[in-house]
Amino acid sequence: MTTSAQPLSALSADELATRLTTVRGAYDDLKARGLTLDLTRGKPGADQLDLSNDLLGLPSSFRDRSGTDVRNYGGLEGLTEMREIFADLLSVDVASVVCGGNSSLTMMHQVLTALLLKGGPDSPRPWGEEPVVKFVCPVPGYDRHFTMLAELGIEMLPVPMTPDGPDPVAVRRLVADDPAVKGLWIVPTYANPTGAVCSAEVAAELMAMPTAAPDFRIFWDNAYAVHHLTDDEIKSADALGLAAASGHPNRPIMFASTSKITFAGAGVAALAASPENKAWYLQRLGFGSIGPDKVNHLRHVEFFGDADGVRAHMRKHRDLIAPKFAAVEDALSSRLSGLGIAEWTVPTGGYFVNLDVLDGTASRVVALAKEAGIALTPAGSAFPHSNDPNDRNIRLAPTFPVLAEVEAAMAGVAVCVELAALEKLSA
């Protein structure tokens, strides 16, 4: 079904009733198809994982460039060659990089818990001894950031996520006078779920702004730094350099991983930070580890060769998933454009499409989709405590299903969006 260009809000009561009957018929047809489709999680598809199957036969050696036996203990910072690859990809100095296990989310949790238990290099006391700890959270944002904060008892302060990054005026207002505001979480490049890219100007503001907390931290989760969907491969802002230049070198801690580059469950995670933050992190880490999986580091080094090898590999990913994002855009634009009931992003990278529907209908859209056999991420998941005050936001994750399933699912989602809107407008 294609749409007219007339907003639904402009229809008369009789016209709304007629259209509601038509769309209900389309929805009944959708349910009758017995679909079982899933757009809930931003996971690589099997064809993407297949791109890295040569890893299963690596490494061909057990010694790194210096001749060290990677099978043994030691090397808390990680393999130098792996650190060099991340340094190039993230545009940081190799001396700032630590490579760890397979999960950057684990490294984030390690840093947060260490700050709570011990405080950072410039903390007056451990964060856990403060009466309250607060984090600024751009919304819509990454649900796992929010659930981690909630689990640790950290209060979340939402600010709008703009196309250029977190609203710097809103952030400055929160951090200027309240020493309990200890941090900000951001996915700076191809943000989850909006696909926004934090501009160099906004990044500079965030790094330079005065904060009441002397140990304010920005968790710079650059999860999608090389996950481009077009030939325009946007480069992330230089967070560490901007922070150092503004006199706040300890403010950002950068995280990244190969989890959506090679094997999602067996990649390599990395952290990059100022010399003081890095030394602090390694000291904490040393009480719980004698070194990471350097065999896996060497495996990845042999597989990629260097950072350009990663970039070439990501172009193969782009060839597989860009058509899926195009299918999302085609379904939404052909079926919902002009109706005045939905807005969506057309990202140039990352793993998600952000869909905003008519206020008060997102939960209904998700429920309708579920009844029709289409699983969507719960409405409001991109907000702290899953509380979207407008009940309008839905995150779409098109990478995991095959293309035909994305096309079928999105055609169904469009029907559900319109039906939910017509129900509300007709009430």
C-alpha positions as CSV (number, residue, x, y, z in Angstrom):
1,M,0.0,0.0,0.0
2,T,1.4,3.4,-0.9
3,T,0.3,6.5,0.8
4,S,-1.2,9.8,-0.3
5,A,0.7,13.0,0.6
6,Q,-2.2,14.2,2.8
7,P,-1.5,14.2,6.5
8,L,-3.9,11.9,8.4
9,S,-4.7,14.8,10.8
10,A,-6.3,16.7,7.9
11,L,-8.8,14.0,7.2
12,S,-12.4,14.3,8.2
13,A,-14.0,11.9,10.7
14,D,-15.6,10.0,7.8
15,E,-12.4,9.8,5.9
16,L,-10.5,8.6,9.0
17,A,-13.1,5.9,9.5
18,T,-12.8,4.7,5.9
19,R,-9.1,4.7,6.0
20,L,-9.1,2.9,9.4
21,T,-11.2,0.1,7.9
22,T,-8.9,-0.2,4.9
23,V,-5.7,-0.4,7.1
24,R,-7.3,-2.8,9.5
25,G,-7.9,-5.1,6.6
26,A,-4.3,-4.8,5.6
27,Y,-3.3,-5.6,9.1
28,D,-5.5,-8.7,9.2
29,D,-3.9,-9.8,6.0
30,L,-0.5,-9.3,7.6
31,K,-1.4,-11.4,10.6
32,A,-2.7,-14.2,8.3
33,R,0.7,-14.6,6.8
34,G,2.0,-16.2,10.0
35,L,5.3,-14.3,10.0
36,T,8.2,-14.9,12.4
37,L,10.5,-12.0,12.0
38,D,12.9,-10.2,14.4
39,L,14.3,-6.6,14.3
40,T,15.2,-6.4,18.0
41,R,19.0,-6.6,18.3
42,G,21.8,-5.0,16.4
43,K,23.7,-8.3,15.7
44,P,25.7,-9.1,12.7
45,G,24.1,-11.5,10.2
46,A,25.6,-14.9,9.5
47,D,26.9,-13.7,6.2
48,Q,28.8,-10.9,8.0
49,L,30.3,-13.4,10.5
50,D,31.3,-15.6,7.5
51,L,33.6,-12.8,6.4
52,S,35.9,-13.6,9.3
53,N,35.9,-17.4,9.1
54,D,39.6,-17.4,8.2
55,L,40.2,-16.4,11.9
56,L,39.4,-20.0,12.8
57,G,42.7,-21.1,11.3
58,L,44.8,-18.5,12.9
59,P,47.2,-17.6,14.3
60,S,49.8,-19.4,12.3
61,S,52.5,-18.7,14.9
62,F,52.5,-18.2,18.7
63,R,55.1,-15.4,18.8
64,D,54.5,-11.7,18.4
65,R,56.8,-9.3,16.5
66,S,59.2,-9.1,19.4
67,G,59.4,-12.9,19.7
68,T,57.3,-13.1,22.9
69,D,55.3,-16.3,23.3
70,V,51.7,-15.1,23.3
71,R,50.5,-18.3,24.9
72,N,51.9,-17.4,28.3
73,Y,51.0,-14.9,31.0
74,G,51.8,-11.2,30.9
75,G,51.4,-8.2,28.6
76,L,48.6,-6.5,30.6
77,E,48.3,-3.7,27.9
78,G,47.7,-6.2,25.2
79,L,49.7,-7.1,22.1
80,T,51.5,-4.1,20.7
81,E,50.6,-4.9,17.1
82,M,46.9,-5.0,18.0
83,R,47.2,-1.7,19.9
84,E,48.7,-0.1,16.8
85,I,45.7,-1.1,14.7
86,F,43.3,0.4,17.2
87,A,45.4,3.5,17.5
88,D,45.3,4.1,13.8
89,L,41.5,3.4,13.6
90,L,40.8,5.7,16.5
91,S,43.3,8.4,15.6
92,V,45.1,8.2,18.9
93,D,48.6,7.5,20.0
94,V,49.4,3.9,20.5
95,A,50.8,4.7,24.0
96,S,47.2,5.5,25.1
97,V,45.7,2.2,24.0
98,V,45.0,-0.9,26.1
99,C,43.6,-4.0,24.4
100,G,41.6,-6.5,26.4
101,G,39.1,-9.3,26.0
102,N,36.2,-9.6,23.6
103,S,33.9,-7.0,25.1
104,S,34.2,-3.2,25.3
105,L,31.0,-3.2,27.5
106,T,33.0,-5.2,30.1
107,M,35.8,-2.6,30.0
108,M,33.2,0.1,30.6
109,H,31.8,-1.8,33.6
110,Q,35.3,-2.3,34.9
111,V,36.0,1.5,34.8
112,L,32.7,2.4,36.3
113,T,33.0,-0.1,39.2
114,A,36.6,1.0,39.8
115,L,35.5,4.7,40.0
116,L,32.7,3.7,42.5
117,L,35.1,1.6,44.6
118,K,38.3,3.6,44.4
119,G,37.7,6.9,42.6
120,G,39.8,8.2,39.7
121,P,43.2,9.9,39.7
122,D,41.6,13.2,40.4
123,S,38.7,12.1,42.6
124,P,38.3,13.7,46.1
125,R,37.0,10.3,47.3
126,P,35.5,7.1,45.7
127,W,32.4,7.8,43.8
128,G,30.6,5.2,46.0
129,E,31.1,7.4,49.0
130,E,29.2,10.3,47.4
131,P,25.6,10.8,48.5
132,V,24.5,10.4,44.9
133,V,26.2,9.9,41.6
134,K,24.6,11.2,38.4
135,F,25.3,10.7,34.7
136,V,24.2,12.8,31.7
137,C,22.5,10.5,29.1
138,P,21.8,11.7,25.6
139,V,18.4,10.3,24.4
140,P,17.5,8.4,22.4
141,G,20.6,6.4,23.4
142,Y,22.1,3.0,24.0
143,D,20.0,0.8,26.3
144,R,22.9,-1.1,27.7
145,H,24.6,2.0,28.9
146,F,21.4,2.9,30.8
147,T,20.9,-0.5,32.3
148,M,24.5,-0.6,33.5
149,L,24.0,2.7,35.3
150,A,20.7,1.6,36.7
151,E,22.3,-1.6,38.1
152,L,25.0,0.4,39.8
153,G,22.6,2.8,41.3
154,I,23.7,5.8,39.2
155,E,21.0,8.4,38.6
156,M,20.4,9.3,34.9
157,L,19.8,12.8,33.5
158,P,18.4,12.8,30.0
159,V,19.5,15.4,27.4
160,P,18.5,15.6,23.8
161,M,20.6,13.9,21.2
162,T,20.9,16.3,18.2
163,P,22.2,15.4,14.7
164,D,25.6,16.9,15.9
165,G,25.8,15.1,19.2
166,P,24.4,15.8,22.7
167,D,22.9,19.2,23.1
168,P,25.9,21.1,24.6
169,V,23.7,23.8,26.2
170,A,21.7,21.2,28.1
171,V,24.8,19.3,29.1
172,R,26.6,22.5,30.4
173,R,23.5,23.4,32.4
174,L,23.6,20.1,34.2
175,V,27.3,19.8,34.9
176,A,28.2,23.4,35.8
177,D,26.9,23.6,39.4
178,D,26.2,20.0,40.6
179,P,29.3,18.1,41.8
180,A,27.2,14.9,41.9
181,V,27.1,14.9,38.1
182,K,30.2,12.7,37.4
183,G,29.9,11.8,33.8
184,L,28.3,11.7,30.4
185,W,27.9,8.7,28.1
186,I,28.0,9.1,24.3
187,V,28.3,7.0,21.2
188,P,30.0,9.7,19.1
189,T,30.0,8.2,15.7
190,Y,26.9,6.8,14.1
191,A,25.1,6.9,17.5
192,N,22.9,4.1,18.7
193,P,20.1,4.5,17.7
194,T,20.0,7.8,15.7
195,G,23.1,7.4,13.6
196,A,24.1,11.0,14.7
197,V,27.8,12.0,14.5
198,C,29.2,14.2,17.2
199,S,30.8,17.2,15.4
200,A,34.3,18.4,16.2
201,E,32.7,21.6,17.5
202,V,30.3,19.9,20.0
203,A,33.1,17.5,21.0
204,A,35.4,20.5,21.8
205,E,32.6,22.1,23.9
206,L,32.1,18.9,25.9
207,M,35.8,18.5,26.6
208,A,36.3,22.2,27.5
209,M,33.1,23.0,29.5
210,P,33.5,23.8,33.2
211,T,32.2,21.0,35.5
212,A,31.5,21.2,39.2
213,A,32.9,17.7,39.6
214,P,36.7,17.7,39.4
215,D,36.7,14.1,38.2
216,F,34.0,14.4,35.5
217,R,34.3,11.6,32.9
218,I,33.0,11.3,29.4
219,F,32.6,7.6,28.4
220,W,33.3,7.9,24.7
221,D,31.9,4.6,23.3
222,N,33.2,4.7,19.7
223,A,31.5,1.3,19.0
224,Y,30.8,2.2,15.3
225,A,33.8,4.3,14.3
226,V,34.4,2.3,11.2
227,H,30.9,1.0,10.5
228,H,30.2,3.1,7.4
229,L,27.2,2.6,5.1
230,T,28.4,4.9,2.3
231,D,31.6,6.0,0.6
232,D,31.7,9.0,2.8
233,E,33.7,7.5,5.7
234,I,33.2,10.1,8.5
235,K,36.1,10.4,10.9
236,S,35.4,10.7,14.6
237,A,36.3,13.8,16.6
238,D,39.7,13.7,18.3
239,A,38.3,13.4,21.9
240,L,41.7,12.8,23.6
241,G,43.4,15.6,21.7
242,L,40.6,18.1,22.3
243,A,40.5,17.2,26.0
244,A,44.3,17.6,26.5
245,A,44.2,20.9,24.6
246,S,41.4,22.2,26.9
247,G,43.3,21.3,30.1
248,H,41.1,18.3,30.9
249,P,43.2,15.4,29.7
250,N,41.5,12.9,32.1
251,R,38.0,13.7,31.0
252,P,37.4,11.2,28.1
253,I,37.9,7.5,28.3
254,M,37.4,6.0,24.8
255,F,36.1,2.5,24.2
256,A,35.9,0.4,21.0
257,S,36.0,-3.2,19.8
258,T,36.0,-5.5,16.8
259,S,32.8,-7.2,18.0
260,K,30.8,-6.1,14.9
261,I,33.9,-6.3,12.7
262,T,35.0,-10.0,13.2
263,F,33.2,-12.4,15.5
264,A,30.7,-10.7,17.8
265,G,31.5,-13.1,20.7
266,A,35.2,-13.4,20.1
267,G,36.6,-10.1,19.1
268,V,39.1,-7.7,20.7
269,A,38.1,-4.7,22.9
270,A,40.2,-1.6,23.4
271,L,40.3,1.4,25.7
272,A,42.2,4.6,25.1
273,A,42.9,7.3,27.7
274,S,45.3,9.9,29.0
275,P,48.6,8.6,30.5
276,E,47.2,9.1,34.0
277,N,43.9,7.4,33.3
278,K,45.6,4.6,31.5
279,A,48.0,4.0,34.5
280,W,45.1,4.1,36.9
281,Y,43.1,1.6,34.8
282,L,46.1,-0.8,34.5
283,Q,46.7,-0.7,38.2
284,R,43.1,-1.7,38.9
285,L,43.1,-4.3,36.1
286,G,46.3,-5.9,37.5
287,F,44.5,-7.0,40.6
288,G,42.2,-9.2,38.5
289,S,44.2,-10.2,35.5
290,I,47.7,-11.3,34.5
291,G,47.1,-10.4,30.9
292,P,44.4,-10.6,28.1
293,D,44.0,-13.3,25.4
294,K,47.0,-12.4,23.4
295,V,46.5,-15.4,21.1
296,N,43.3,-13.8,20.0
297,H,45.1,-10.5,19.6
298,L,47.7,-12.2,17.3
299,R,44.9,-14.0,15.4
300,H,43.4,-10.6,14.6
301,V,46.7,-9.0,13.7
302,E,47.5,-11.8,11.2
303,F,43.9,-11.6,9.8
304,F,44.0,-7.8,9.2
305,G,47.6,-7.0,8.8
306,D,47.0,-3.4,9.7
307,A,44.3,-0.8,10.1
308,D,43.8,-0.5,6.3
309,G,43.0,-4.2,6.4
310,V,40.2,-3.4,8.9
311,R,38.9,-0.7,6.6
312,A,38.9,-3.0,3.6
313,H,37.1,-5.6,5.6
314,M,34.4,-3.1,6.7
315,R,33.7,-2.3,3.1
316,K,32.7,-5.9,2.7
317,H,30.3,-5.5,5.7
318,R,28.9,-2.4,4.1
319,D,28.1,-4.3,0.9
320,L,26.1,-6.8,2.9
321,I,24.1,-4.5,5.2
322,A,23.6,-1.3,3.2
323,P,20.8,-2.9,1.1
324,K,19.0,-3.7,4.3
325,F,19.1,-0.1,5.5
326,A,17.9,0.9,2.0
327,A,15.0,-1.5,2.4
328,V,14.0,0.2,5.7
329,E,14.1,3.6,4.1
330,D,12.1,2.4,1.1
331,A,9.4,0.8,3.2
332,L,9.0,3.8,5.5
333,S,9.2,6.5,2.7
334,S,6.9,4.7,0.3
335,R,4.2,3.9,2.9
336,L,4.4,6.7,5.5
337,S,5.8,9.8,3.8
338,G,3.4,12.7,3.9
339,L,1.0,11.2,6.5
340,G,2.5,13.3,9.3
341,I,2.6,10.3,11.7
342,A,6.3,9.2,11.6
343,E,9.9,10.5,11.2
344,W,12.9,8.3,10.8
345,T,16.7,8.6,10.3
346,V,18.6,7.7,7.2
347,P,21.9,6.9,8.8
348,T,25.2,6.9,6.9
349,G,26.7,4.4,9.3
350,G,26.2,2.2,12.4
351,Y,23.6,-0.5,13.1
352,F,20.2,1.2,13.7
353,V,17.4,3.3,12.3
354,N,15.6,5.6,14.7
355,L,11.8,5.7,14.2
356,D,9.6,8.3,15.9
357,V,5.9,7.6,15.5
358,L,2.8,9.6,16.5
359,D,3.1,10.6,20.2
360,G,1.4,8.0,22.5
361,T,1.5,5.2,19.9
362,A,5.0,3.5,20.0
363,S,3.9,0.9,22.6
364,R,0.8,0.1,20.5
365,V,2.9,-0.2,17.3
366,V,5.2,-2.7,19.0
367,A,2.2,-4.7,20.4
368,L,0.6,-4.8,16.9
369,A,3.8,-5.9,15.3
370,K,4.2,-8.7,17.9
371,E,0.7,-9.9,17.3
372,A,1.6,-10.0,13.6
373,G,4.8,-12.0,14.2
374,I,7.3,-9.1,14.0
375,A,9.5,-8.7,17.0
376,L,10.6,-5.1,17.7
377,T,12.7,-3.6,20.5
378,P,10.3,-2.6,23.3
379,A,9.1,1.0,22.9
380,G,11.2,3.4,25.1
381,S,14.2,1.1,25.3
382,A,16.5,4.0,24.1
383,F,15.6,6.0,27.3
384,P,16.7,5.6,30.9
385,H,14.6,3.1,32.7
386,S,12.8,2.5,29.3
387,N,10.8,5.6,30.0
388,D,10.0,7.5,26.9
389,P,7.8,10.4,28.1
390,N,6.2,10.8,24.7
391,D,5.8,7.1,23.9
392,R,7.0,7.8,20.4
393,N,10.5,6.2,19.9
394,I,11.3,2.8,18.4
395,R,14.7,1.5,17.5
396,L,14.9,-0.6,14.3
397,A,17.8,-3.1,13.9
398,P,17.9,-4.4,10.3
399,T,21.4,-6.1,10.2
400,F,20.7,-9.6,11.5
401,P,17.8,-10.8,9.3
402,V,18.3,-11.6,5.6
403,L,17.2,-8.9,3.1
404,A,13.9,-10.5,2.2
405,E,13.0,-10.7,5.9
406,V,13.9,-7.0,6.4
407,E,11.7,-6.1,3.5
408,A,8.7,-8.2,4.8
409,A,9.2,-7.0,8.4
410,M,9.3,-3.3,7.4
411,A,6.3,-3.5,5.2
412,G,4.5,-4.9,8.2
413,V,5.9,-2.2,10.6
414,A,4.6,0.5,8.3
415,V,1.1,-1.0,8.5
416,C,1.3,-1.1,12.3
417,V,2.5,2.5,12.5
418,E,-0.4,3.7,10.4
419,L,-3.0,1.6,12.2
420,A,-1.8,2.8,15.6
421,A,-2.0,6.4,14.4
422,L,-5.5,6.0,12.9
423,E,-6.7,4.4,16.1
424,K,-5.5,7.3,18.1
425,L,-6.7,10.0,15.7
426,S,-10.1,8.3,15.5
427,A,-10.6,7.9,19.3
